[in-house]
Each structure stands twice: as C-alpha cells, then as structure tokens.
Amino acid sequence: MKALFASLLVVCAGSALAQDVLIRGATVHTATSKGTLTNTDVLIRDGRIHSVGTGLSASGGTTIDARGRALTPGMFAGLTTIGVEEVTQEESTNDAALGLGAPAYEMQWRPEFDVSTAYNARSVLVPVTRVEGMTWTVLTPGTAESGNFLAGQGAAVTLDGRQDAVLDGSRSLFINLGGQMNSHSGGSRAAQWMLLEQAAYETRNRFTGDKALMHPLGREAFARYMAGGRVIFNVDRAGDIVKTIAIAKQYGMKPVIAGGAEAWMVADELAEAKVPVIIDALANLPNTFDQIGSRLDNAALLHKAGVKITFTQFSDSHNARKVRQTAGNAVAHGMPKEAAITALTADAADIFGLGATRGRIAAGQSADLVLWSGDPLDVTSLADNVWIAGRPVEMRSRQFELRDRYLQRLKQSTTN
C-alpha cells in the first residue's frame, strides 16, 4: 500500500524545488486563439509554462519525447463532491449537504455554509480522478432532505494532494431550482422566486425581524453575491432559465446555469446575456418533467449560438473522470472537437474566474498538463503523464493497487 499513500502526496515540497520539464514534439491543444500546434515543444519552469514553440531547450531537468501525442491543459472534472463525499451511504463520510433537522419550509437559509471547508485532500477519489487527466474540480454543496433549495457555497480545488487546495476567486453560491425542489419550497416553484425576492429584500434592507430568512452572517454572505458574485443556478426548464437570467440581472448576481436540459431552447437569450451553461452532454431523456426537451445536440446548439459551456456529470463524483466521455458525445452530435476540448479546459476556467492562471497552454499559465496516449476525447485513450503546477503526478490510485493485488492472486491461483 506504500505506493497508494505516495500517490496521495504532492511529489515535491514546492514549485521552487521543481526541475525544468521539456515536453518535445507534441500535438499541443493550446485552448487559445493559436489552436492546435503540431510538433511543438512546451517548457515548464518553476511550476508554470515558460514557453511554447519549436527547438526549445531546458537547462537540466527532464525531457519527454511526446512523439506527436496530444498534449492538453489539465481538464475540469466537473461539479463534484470529491473530497467531501467518500461513501455515499455512510453518513460519517458525507459532508456535502447541510440539514438542520427542521422541515424544509421552516428552515432559515444558510448561504454562509461553504462545503469546501470540509475538503479532504487524502480522499481516495483524488488520485482516481487525476490519473485520468482531471486536474481540478468544483466542489458543490448538495441539498439535504431537511434542507432548502439554497444549498450553500462551493469552490474550485486543485487535485494535487495538498489540503489548502481551494483556488482563489472561484467561490460560488449554489441555488437549486425547479420542480424537483418543490418539497423544499412549500410545494411550488413559484415560492422559490418569492423566497429569492425575500432574501434580496432582507439583504438590501438589513432586515432583522423574528421572521428573517437569514442570520446576519447569511445576509453578509448573500450580499457578496448581490454585488456581482457568481451564482450557480441548477435549473433545467427553459422558462425557469429565462426567469433566472432576469432575477440575476435584477439583483446584481453573475449567473451560471447548471443542468440546462432545455437550454438550447433559449440559447439566444443566454448568449445575449453572456450566461454560461454547465451541461451533461449524455443527458437525452426526460428524467423529470423539467427535462422534457432534453436532446443530445444541446451542447452543439449552445456553442453555435455563442454560449460558453463546459461539461459535468451530475450526481456521479465517483466517476468524475468520465467527463471526457460527455465531451466526446457532444462532438459526436455536432460540436467541433477543438471547442469541446476548450470547454473542458479554458472555458471551464473562465467560468469560475480562473482563466488568468490555468486552462490554457500559454506562457505564464500554471503548468497543469496532460500527455495522452491518443485522442483526448476518445474513451480508449489514457493519460500517459499528468503534471499539476509543473510537478509530475504519481500515476497510481487505489483502483490500480486493487487491480494489481487481485491479478497477482489470480496468477498465483492459476499456477498452483
């Protein structure tokens, strides 16, 4: 098990100790206006991308011959509970949702709840995810049975194994809307808009009456999001998406749509308002009445309309590494391949306020990189090498340890 524990630790103590790494002769998907560059070198120095070009040289360090293989920025693992939910059915390992025991309609809102404070960098899901080329994720709070539709705050974390993994500027408020939340809002989605209005009124007027919806700390937290903060609205129905755009504009929020099963129906409105969408491109069935209009070319239609998108898998953090498959599915249904790779890298970083430091292969960016065995969006391709902030990731996980253990036992049993 020593290799497993090693895979949970950062390989080097700090970027100052990291040696130069030269990746030579790669097919570089830059996720920038330069597009894809063939037979190109990338030099990593002090945890960042130093230069991108041809004929580069490194002073010592490591040189890797890419032999034309694809090199991409580290990919976004989607909205997950990695590190805050280990075993779904074991309550002691599940810290994603806030439930205070009261009926949903009697509970006060707690926007000050921030699920990222419970992040466990030693979670076995961290190496399982990053060895597949996912270098960061956004922790999302869940909605407990005894909760309300305002779930709380989450943030992006890097999957390099350090505990102080939250990425500055990424913190977001999560609000779940639609018919699935009726039990958390007095039985009607109309009450969801009513309560949002009340929360805004209380925040603006510093209301402190006995029937206040929020505690003082909650109002302070909500005020930050009414001053241009990022709010992730988990909503599917086209009509609800339009209402979300309007109420976010009215109260000074910066909205992002998550889910968006019917987003294609209002693509022009989303593009005009510059509201990005986080979707599961495998969603094509009406699992709820809010998703009647689900279709497999949702991503392609949104991209064509000029909507910035990225991908996720909802309620599947243990398989977050498979988000590449959702992007590949979007390509199979009309989205350009380069746009899909950019959606999982640069666009995801931009959506969460991280575009200045990660998501692209360009000088000055954090050296979060993945060298692939084949097409990055092909499910048969593997991540051959992964770097986070210029440090090589130990390409081992608990799954690999279990595989090797039982294959060895199987080999022994067949030879006896």
C-alpha positions, 0 to 999 in steps of 0.5 A: 500500500506504500505506493497508494499513500505516495500517490496521495502526496504532492511529489515535491515540497514546492514549485521552487524545488521543481526541475525544468520539464521539456515536453518535445514534439507534441500535438499541443491543444493550446485552448487559445486563439493559436489552436492546435500546434503540431510538433511543438515543444512546451517548457515548464519552469518553476511550476508554470509554462515558460514557453511554447514553440519549436527547438526549445531547450531546458537547462537540466531537468527532464525531457519527454519525447511526446512523439506527436501525442496530444498534449492538453491543459489539465481538464475540469472534472466537473461539479463534484463532491470529491473530497467531501463525499467518500461513501455515499451511504455512510453518513460519517463520510458525507459532508456535502449537504447541510440539514438542520433537522427542521422541515424544509419550509421552516428552515432559515437559509444558510448561504454562509455554509461553504462545503469546501471547508470540509475538503479532504485532500487524502480522499481516495477519489483524488488520485482516481480522478487525476490519473485520468487527466482531471486536474481540478474540480468544483466542489458543490454543496448538495441539498439535504432532505431537511434542507432548502433549495439554497444549498450553500457555497462551493469552490474550485480545488486543485487535485494535487494532494495538498489540503489548502487546495481551494483556488482563489476567486472561484467561490460560488453560491449554489441555488437549486431550482425547479420542480424537483425542489418543490418539497423544499419550497412549500410545494411550488416553484413559484415560492422559490422566486418569492423566497429569492425576492425575500432574501434580496429584500432582507439583504438590501434592507438589513432586515432583522425581524423574528421572521428573517430568512437569514442570520446576519452572517447569511445576509453578509454572505448573500450580499457578496453575491448581490454585488456581482458574485457568481451564482450557480443556478441548477435549473433545467426548464427553459422558462425557469432559465429565462426567469433566472437570467432576469432575477440575476440581472435584477439583483446584481448576481453573475449567473451560471446555469447548471443542468440546462436540459432545455437550454438550447431552447433559449440559447439566444437569450443566454448568449445575449446575456453572456450566461454560461451553461454547465451541461451533461452532454449524455443527458437525452431523456426526460428524467423529470418533467423539467427535462422534457426537451432534453436532446443530445445536440444541446451542447452543439446548439449552445456553442453555435449560438455563442454560449460558453459551456463546459461539461459535468456529470451530475450526481456521479463524483465517483466517476468524475473522470468520465467527463471526457466521455460527455465531451466526446458525445457532444462532438459526436452530435455536432460540436467541433472537437477543438471547442469541446476540448476548450470547454473542458479546459479554458472555458471551464476556467473562465467560468469560475474566474480562473482563466488568468492562471490555468486552462490554457497552454500559454506562457505564464499559465500554471503548468497543469498538463496532460500527455495522452496516449491518443485522442483526448476525447476518445474513451480508449485513450489514457493519460500517459503523464499528468503534471499539476503546477509543473510537478509530475503526478504519481500515476497510481490510485487505489483502483490500480493497487486493487487491480494489481493485488487481485491479478497477482492472486489470480496468477498465483491461483492459476499456477498452483 
